[in-house]
Amino acid sequence: MADRSFLDWPFFESRHRELADALEDWASANLGNIDHGDVDSACRELVAKLGEGGWLLHSAVDPEDETSRLDVRSLCIIRETLARHDGLADFSFAMQGLGTGALSLFGTAEQRHAWLAKTRRGVALSAFALSEPKSGSDVANLDLAARADGDFYILDGEKTWISNGGIADVYTVFARTGEGPGAKGISAFIVPADTPGLEIAERLEVIAPHPLARLSFANCRVPKSALVGRPGEGFKIAMSVLDVFRSTVAAAALGFARRALDETLARAASRELFGAPMSELQMVQGHIADMALDIDAAALLVYRAAWLKDKGAARVSREAAMAKLYATDRAQSVIDKAVQIHGGDGVRKGSVVESLYREIRALRIYEGASDVQKVIIARQTLGRG
């Protein structure tokens, strides 16, 4: 059982502890027998299960309640818990939130009613289409064009590395509408997957299997009612969504790290070396101390950022960047130590720590690579100075 004493920290309210307890019981009962052999089918099954369990209600605002808002601490608790149990379950939950984040924060009542009721029940899958072949971390440099044509916009170009690409029912797409140079000329659109002109150009495979694709837009016509927010607000919308969900990436990394520590503690207690339990070796104890320290420090940064956002901070870019940078980098270190302590079993395909080793690497890249987080932190710190 992973350490859960952090839930007594002052960042949390009783409802967060109740959420953590309920999800822990549900995950233990429901995530042990998911077949990951067919990743697309596994994600659809997981989204359906998460919807039936009511967990996706936390992924987006309630379209029937105008006062509803995202609770970032709840999002982080859910992602940390799911990641500790099943990385693909965490992915499935996260994409429902990220894919509809623009609607939760900026969508009209009509847009929210059309899609959030479906994604929150797990009957529709969503995706966040921001990255392009020439602009991954450099969001303001995207090329996908959206030109106005009467009551429509026509989209032409490509997106790539799109999570849930190929299985999503709806995409939030960011395109250049030209109101100004760079970041000032980008807008956001809701594009259903069956829209003519939108094609899955390529499915992409990565070391920790997830549904990923390159999308092609060719004379793809969407009504002006598909515009999220106002023309030219796309960059602000994308950054606002990432401001919320970047902390949750850090929480997922934290979940992976906690699972790695749990596996390591079990290994050290059950295996003997040189006539004594592995746990009595000072070198192993040193590794375990480093792992525990990294996990607690990461958790403090993660839940500080989430708490600040929930308490009404307009932006938490610096705090979220710190959380993502530290939690993902330290989780990589924690998991590497777990592999080392497991020896040959640590690199055996299908073992828990081998799976964690593959899972964690992507988190240091997507939703802003570690190097980009350093730029964000430095610029904001210099600005304060």
C-alpha positions, 0 to 999 in steps of 0.5 A: 500500500502506497504512503497516503499520509500526504492527504493529511497535509493542509492542501486538502479538504475532507472531500479530497480524502474521501475522493482518494479513499473511494477511488483507491477502492474502485481502482483496486477492484476494477483495474487489475484485469484490463487487457492492454494487448489492443491499446485502442480497445483498452482505452475505450474500455477504460473510458467506459469504466471510468464513466460508469464509475463516475470518475469522469465527472471530475474531468470537466465542468458540469454543463448543467451548472453554470457555477461548476469549475474544475478542481485541480486538487481532485484532478491530481489525486485522481491521476496520481491514484490511477497512474499508481494502478495502471498507466493507461487508465491515467492516460484515458482519464487525462485525455478526457479532461485535456481534450475538453479543457477548452470547453470547460474554461471557455466554451459556450453553453451550447458547446458544453451541452453538446460534448461535455455530457458525453465525455463526462459519461465516457460515451465519447472520447476527446483529444487536444490537437495542438502539436505540429510537425514544426511546432511542438513546444513552440506553440505560437509557431503553428501552421495549420490554417483556418480561413473564414468562408461565410458561415464556416472556417476551412482548415488545412494543414496537419497536427501530430503526436495527438493523444487519442488520435484515431479513436477520439470522437471530438478534437479541440484543434488550434489553428492560425486565423491570422488576427495578428502575428505569432500567438495573436493569430491563433484560434481554437475549434471543436472538430468532430472526428467524422467531419469531412476533410479530417483524416488520420494520416498516420498512427504513431507507436511509442515505447509505452503504447498509447493511441497517438496519430498524425492528423490531416486537414484538407478543405475541412469545413467547420461552422463558425459555431465551432469556434471556442472563445473569440477569434485570436484567443487560441493561444490564451485558451491553450495556455490556460488549459495547460495551466490547469492540466500541467500540474496533473502530469506531475501528479501522474509522475508522482503516482508512477514514482510511488508505485516504483517505491512500493515495488522496491520496498517489497523486493528489498524485504523479500530478497536475501543477499549475502545472508541477509535481507536486501533491506539491511544493505546500506547502499539499498537503504541509501537508494530508498531514502533518496526515493522517499525524499524525491517523492515527498518533495515532488508531492509538495510542489504538485499539490502547492500548484493545485491548491493555488489554482483552486484558491483562485490564482489567475495563473500558476504557470511558474508553480505548475512548471516547477511541479511538472519539471521536478516531479517528472525528472525525479520520478525518472530517477526513482524508477531507475533506482527501482529497476537497479534494485530489481536487477535482472527482473527490473529489465524483464519485459512485462515486469511492473518496474520495466513498464514504469521505466517506459511510461515515465519517459514521455511525461518529461516531454509532453505538455511542455518538455523539461527544458521548456519548463526551465525557460518558463520558470526562469522568465517568470522569476526574472520578471518578478526580480 
